[in-house]
Amino acid sequence: MCAGGKPAVENITVVSNARVARGVGRIVLDAPRTASAIRPGQFIHLRIARDADFILRRPFSVFRAGGGKLEILYQVVGTGTRVLAEAVPGAEMDAIGPLGHGWEIPEGTAHALVVAGGLGVGPMGMLVEQLARLGVATTLAQGAPSADRLLAREVFAENCRRVEVATDDGSEGRQGFVTVLVEELLASDLPDVVFVCGPEPMQRAVAGLASAHGVPCRVSLERLMACGIGACLTCVVSTRDGKKRACVDGPVFDAADIIWEQAGTEAARA
Amino acid sequence: MSSHVDMRVRIGSLELRNPVMPASGTFGSGREYSEFLDLERLGAVVTKGVSADPWPGNDSPRMAETPSGMLNSIGLQNPGVEAFCANDLPWLAQCDVPVIVNVPGHSVDDYVVACERLDREDGVAGLEINISCPNLDAGGLAFGTSCAAAAEVTRAVRAVTGRTLIVKLSPNVSDVAEIARAVEAEGADAVSLINTLLGMRIDTRAFRPVLARGVGGLSGPAVRPVAVRMVWEVARAVAVPVIGMGGIMNAEDAAEFMLAGATAVAVGTANFVDPLAMVEVIDGLEAFCASRGIKRVTELVGAAWPNATAR
């Protein structure tokens, strides 16, 4: 379920690319090989431009895949994603994929809680589709700064039994962080498993809440990466079993294995 | 056309099928890349640094992108020589390619212990001694920046191994040729350069260094002119072969290093950009020679020197 096909470098073409919210884009790529091999929670390592002064690839979670296409939601955060945002249909790029260890849905899961904060929706499209196919009753807790930045709502409405939202400014749903919803949903919905992606402090908080309720929790972690294939040791995550590589051992981990204090930029700078 | 070019080069007792190998630390222990390329196409495989004891590496963030390059401060995370010999080497050894194991150390004894252990393995063709890693407070920097220390570690390692011994030089020195001569005098079979240049980035929002360790090693095309200059200086100062590296992205870049005096080249950061980069460098270098009527790739070595015959 989580291994997917062997990774390869694939030449890909931009099909469409549009701004869907402030600072957020949705790009569709024609990538038949990767699209047929990728599994929920895996990612691609995208070479956005050649002959540019930024040389490294960027890792992107694949939101949805099908019909030979990959759909990616991305936030414009730096040079690479600024150039990505300007890519026009027909533009050629190449990607290594599918990469990483994706979401594992535990045997016998009847009810799942999916938690996405901001761009944390990135790896959740294929997951909720898979959960729906398996007949799992899925509740989504989605958080964003404001209503206009609640992304991909139609995909979640179609595949989730229940959707709860929280916004920082209260423009829709509960005012505040998504963690408030998670606490209530853990108590009322009694999920068998929690899947979470978003800012690391939020992930840490959700993992703690899930643990307190005795519910298994899977997290998709974001790390800077150079190679994306397990060689460079840039993207390491501290776990109870030593340092693991987000690119090949993750990006999805069992939250119980993560040593949050040492993991990640936010923790290092806190 | 390309079949007319003899691509073989010699480094110490090793005959390489072509002059292209990975730079240590950018290619894992080889297996990570085997899904993308045939390791047997390469001149050699150079592994990540393997130390006497396990090293945990540095805190994150370990990487920062820079103009035409990157800074890293991985800290030579590795499971130690015993784990390497048990888990990584057996797979690598059954590939038909010379295996060069990179060895860092915090002390002369560290180097000796790791090299003695590796010398017992039939699968190890050569050792590359990292006296230049800029990432560790107590680490290689001291060895690589002084002739006496560089000579001491070379002498100690030479005493415990008959395998081809390569000493990897630090560019963070005022006279790299002087260090090269010092390690050559102690029996190094070859020198490789450059390791990364010390660099730094500051996060202007957080008012802090970007890397957890503050400084890191700069690599990528940004460092290439510095590397070519140092290879030029060292190749003219020593008789042993030079393995040149620093921002090689394609065959033209590789040729540049060979024209400066390198007998072989290593590809580093480019492996991150394109896992197939080395194959393109090998094929491109062959085509580069063929298109110029060059029959042996070794004809490129030092061909840009003032006393060389102009083509």
Interface residues (C-beta under 8 A of the other chain):
Chain A: K6 P7 A8 V9 R47 D53 F54 I55 L56 R57 I96 R223 L224 M225 A226 C227 G228 I229 G230 A231 C232 L233 T234 V236 K243 V248 Q262 A263 G264 T265 A268 R269
Chain B: G25 T26 F27 G28 E32 Y33 E35 F36 K48 P56 G57 D59 S60 P61 R62 M63 A64 E65 P67 S68 G69 M70 N72 I74 Q77 A206 R208 A212 G220 P221 M249 T269 N271 F272 V273 D274 P275 L276
